[in-house]
Amino acid sequence: HETNRRSFTPQEFKHFYASILNEPNAEIKLIGLIMAYCGAPTGEAGGLQRQDVTVSGKVPYIWFRDHKDRIMGKQRQPRIVPLVDPLLGLLSDYLGTLELNKNDPIFPIYGVGKHSSAERSKKLSKHILNMRSHHDDSQLSPYSLRHTFRDRAAMASVPTSVTEYLMGHRSKESSKTHEKYGTGLPP
């Protein structure tokens, strides 16, 4: 069945962002920040390999793509998302503490493995606070950051084609899905 997810309200997003910044586990913190930053689903944010993240050069970026540790769902298109601070600095600091080969996962505990998805969602959900009425039957979950990204981009007057690209919606089918994202709440 289909879950009726909604975007974070501005207050809920502020709470999530402040809470995830205080997360002691660096993997969970960075996965949550990547999701909030560009609307990436949990699996795409968690399944990055070392070669997918470039933190130096003229344009630092994250490359979302299929590889042996992750298949992007729903026929999402590969994409390159530029990085800026504070996420750029946090990723740079984190990667500076690791010795990884290009195909190594950057989040080895919560990014890959048999139980990583469920554990990742549980840990991210602890940072979410539903501040709307208890009569609201829509779900607020880590995936709601994807909906929130679309609303925030629309409010910032980012062209739909750019938002679709950043979210991986570039085919006719995925563009139809893109139209359903967000709830029109004030971002």
N, C-alpha and C positions, 0 to 999 in steps of 0.2 A: 504494500500500500504506500501511497505517497504521503510524506510528512509535510505539514503546513508550517514551513519555517518562516521566520520573520527577521527583519533587520534589528539591530540593537538601536535603542533610543540613544540620543546624545549622552544622557547620564549613564546609561548602561555601558556604552562604549568607553567613556572616560574611566568608569570603574574597572572595566576589563583591562584597559591599557595600563593604568596605574598598578593594578594587581599583578599583571604578567611581568611588568618591569621588576617587581619585587620577588618573583619566583626564584627560589634558590637553585633549581636545576637548570643549567644553561641550555640543555637541549629543548626542554619544554618552553622555556622563555623565548628562545629564538624561533621555534616553530610557531608559537602564538603570535609573535611580532611579525613574522613573514606573512601569516594569514591576514592579520590586520592591515599590513602594509599594501598588499596587492590582491587580496581576495582569493588567494590560493587555497584549495581544499587541504585538509589535514594531510592526506597521503602525498600530495605533491610537495607541500612544504617540508614534510618529514623525510621524504625519500630522496633528498638531494645527495649527489655525489660530489666529491671535492672538485672535479672538473666543471661542475655546474655553477660554481660560485667564484666570481672574479672580483676581488676587493681592491685591486690596484689598476693603474692605467687611466686613460682619459675618461672612460665610461665604465665604472664598476657595474656588475650586473649579476642577476640570477638567471640561469637558463633552465626552464622547465621543459623536460623532454622525457621520452620513454628510454629506459635502459634496463639492465638485468634486475635491478632492485625495485623498479617501479614501472608500471604501465599506467599511463594517464587514462582515467576513466572517461566515459561519456564522449568518446571521440574528440577530446579536447586537442587543440593544436599546440605543437611546441611553440614556445615563445621566450623572448629575452626581455627581462624587466630590469631597467636601470635601478641602481641602488644609490640612496642618499642617506645622510645621517638623520637620526641616530642609529638606524638599523645597520648602515654600512660600518660604522665604528664598532658596534657590538659584534657583528659577524667577523670583522677583521681581527678584533681582540681574541675572540673564541678560536678562530682558525689558527691564529698565531701560537696557541698552546698545544696544537695537535701536529703529529707527523703523519700525514696521509698521502697515499698514492692517489693518482687521478680518479681511479674507479672506486675508491673507498667511500662508504657512506659518511657524511659529516655528522649524522646523528645515529650512531651505531646502536643505541639502546632503544630509543623511541621512534626511530625512523624506519627500521627494517626488522624483520623477524616475525615469527608466528603470532605473537601476542602484542606486538608493538602498537597496532591500531587501536585496540580497546584500551590499553593502558594510556596511550597518548590522549585519547578523547576524555578519559576519566580525569586525568591531571589538568587538561585544559578547561574542562567544565567547572572545576573548582574556582576558577577566576571569573565565572559568569554569575551575575546577579540579575534575576528577572525583577524589574522594578515596576512592571505593569500589573494591572488588575489580575486577580486570580481567576477571573471569568474569561480571560484571554486563552483560547484553545490553541493558539499558534505556539510553536516550539522555538525556544531560544537555545541554541547549541553552538559549539565551535564552528560548525558549518555556516551559521548565521553571519559570520564575519564576511563571507562571500557576498551575501545579500547586502550587507552594510556597505561593502566596498562599492557596489554599483550605485547605491543611493548617494554616497559621499562624492563619487565621481560626477554624477548627474548634477548635484548641487554646485560643484566646482566648475560646471560647464565644460567638462571634458567631453569631446565628441564621442558619440556612441561607438563609432568604429574603433577608436583607440581603447575604450573601456572593454569592448568585446575582445580585442587582441590581448590586452593585459590579463584577461580572465580565461583566455584560450578558446573563446567562442568565435570561430571564423568560418564555419560551414553554414549552409542554409538551415540545417537541423539545429545546430548549436545556437545560431542567432535567434531562432524561435524560443529556445530555452532561455536565452539571455533576456528576452522581453519579460519573462516571468520573474526575474530576480528583483530583489528589493521590494520594499513595501510602501515607498513614498513617504516614509516617516522623515521628519526633519533630521538630517544627518549631523 
